[in-house]
Amino acid sequence: MTNLRLSYQTVEFGNMDIHLCTLRNKQEFHDPTGIAEKLGICSAAWPIFGVIWPSSLVLAHFTVDYDTDSKRILELGCGMALTSLLLNKQCADITATDYHPEAQKFLQRNVLLNEDRAIAFEQVDWADKNDKLGLFDLIIGSDLLYEDSHIELLANFIEVHAKPSCEVIIVDPGRGRKNKLSSRMMEFGFTSTQQKPSHTDYLEQEFKGYILKFKR
């Protein structure tokens, strides 16, 4: 992270603060040994993981009062892992995952910034069937469907890691793929509902996406 310009911010959830070190903006890039390039992450896509997106804020605000007691929780494509940090602050059993090679470093830095316990993390490729994650009661994520190919990859990955009884919460900003994902999840035995987030005054602009909920 030596050659990256960073930014520090605090996100408030009632009386609880989550402190974050993020990239300064979406133009930052640092891949001197080509690690990200070998993973198929181009320079334009490299910074996407490192800033806080509206969908991430919606997910965090939606889950802050969600029933997570005794549930094993998995965050997919965590990026800056705002929701994982929030749930960790609430002593939930959370595991964070991302494909980006720098995500874990920022997660560890932000855990220390919040003076909290370590968060389990695994760098995963949704197409890889050899991860060691196991099964979960609740699977969450935000802004995950960038390409059509992600629909099948994401649904299959969730199915592999979902317990027979499982909840899934995905915040989608409106990229036109939510209905296809819902159809695929229903094939795996999940019920599907979609709802607009309420009380989004914490966002600078109107949120045009949906909160997708799947339950089995």
N, C-alpha and C positions, 0 to 999 in steps of 0.2 A: 504493500500500500504506500510505499515511500514516495512515488512520483504522482500520486493522486491528490487532487484538491478535495478536501472533505468538508462536510457541514455538520453542525450539531443542532439538534432540535429536541423539543419535549412535546409529547402528545398527551393531552389530559383526558382522563376518563373519570369524571367525578372528582373524588379526592385522591385518585391514584395517577401518578405520573410515570410515563415510560420515556426514558431518555435514549436518544438514537444518534449514532454516528453514521452518516450516509455519504454517498458521493455528493459533491457540490452541485452537479447537474448531469444531464443526460449526454454531455459531450466528453465526459471523462473516459479514458481508455489506458490500460496498462497491461500488456501481455508480452513482456520481453522475451520469454522463452517459447512462446507459441502454444502454451498449454490449452487455452481456450480455443484457439484456432484448430487444434487437433480434435477438439470435441465438437467442431462444427459451429462454433460461436464466432461470428464475424465481428469486426470492429464496431459496426453500427449497432449490433445487438448486445455487445459486451456490457454497456452501462445499465441496461434495462433492469437488472437485478438490484441495483444499488441506490434506488430512490424510492420514496413512498408514493404509491399510486392511489387514486381515489378508491379503487376496488379494495385495496388493502385496508384503508380506513373504514370502509363499510363493513368488511368482515370483522375487524376488531371490535367495532361498536356493537355489532350484532351478537358477538359471542361473549361480551363482557358480563352479561347477566344470564348466560346460557347455563343450563344444568350440566356441569362437567364432573360432578362428584363420582369418584370411583371409575371413571371412564379412561381408557387408554386412547390418546388422541394423536393423530398424525396430520401435520400440515404439509401439503404438497406445493412445490414451487415457492418456497417461503420467501425468497428474495431477502429483504431486510428483516423478515420474520417478526413484524410488529405484533401479530396475533399470538405467536409463540411466546414472545417476551411478556405479553399481557397475561396469558394463561399461566406462564411460569411464575409470575408475580402473585398469582392467585393459588399457587401450589398445586396446579393441575399436572397430570401425567402427560407431558407433551413431548413428541418427537418431531423435529423439523427436518425437511429434505429439500434439496435443490440440485439442479444439474450444474450450476455455475461453479467454477473452481474457487472463487473468492468468497462465496456465501458463508462458509463455515468460519472464516477468519473474522468477518464482520459480526457474525452471531456471537462468537466468543468475546469479541471486544464489547459488544453491547450488553451482554450478560454482566460483565465486570462493571460497566458503566452504571448499571441498575443495581449493582451489589446483590445479585441473586445467585441461586445455585445454577450449576451447569445444565444446559439443555442438550439432550441426546440429539445427534445429527448424523445423517448419512447422505452422501452425495449419490444420487440415483439417476438412472436413465429409465424412463418408463418402459422402454423396449427391452430392458435387461431383466431377466427372470432369476437372477442369482443374488439379489440383495438379501439382507439378513433382518429385515424390518419386523416380520411377523404379522400378527393380526390386530385390528383396532376396533374399538367401539364407535369412535367418531372420527371422520376424515374430513378435513377442511382445506380450502384453498381459494385463491382469488386471481382472476384474469389469467386463466390457464389455456384458453383455447385460441391460440394465435393462428393456427392453420387447420385445414380440414383433417389432416392426418392425426392431429392431436385428439380428435374425438374418440377414435377407437383405442388409441394408446392409453388415454386417460381412463376410459371406462374399464378397460381390461386391467389396468394397474390397480384401480380401486377394488375391483372384484377379487383380485389376488390377495389384497390386504384387508378386506372387510370381513369381520366376524359374521356368522350367520344372522345375528341380530345387530344391525349397524345403522348409524345415521351418517349422512354426507351433506355438507354445506359448501356450496361453491358460489362465489360472487362473480357474476359475469357482467362486464361493462357494456355488452351489446354488440358483440362482433358477429352476430348472425348464426351462431352454431349451437345455441342452448337447447333448441328443440331436438336436434339430432342427438345431442348427448343424453337428453331425457329419454328419448326412445330407446337408446342403447342400454341405459341403466334399468329401464323397465323390463328389458329382456333378461336381466340378471335378477329379477324378482323384487326390485325396488318400486315403491310408490313414488310419484313425482309431483312436486308442487313448486310454483314460482310466485314470488312476491316482490313488490317494490319496497325498498328500504324506507323506513319512516324517520323523520327528524334528522335530516342530513344537513343541518345548518353548520356542521363542522367542515363541510366541503365548500370550495370556492365557486364551483359551478354546479348546475343541476346534474344529478346522476341519472343517466338514461338506461342503466342496466337493471339487472334483477338478482335477487338472492334465490338460488336454486336449492331446494331441499329434497333429499332422497332418503327414504326409510324402508327398512326391511326387518 
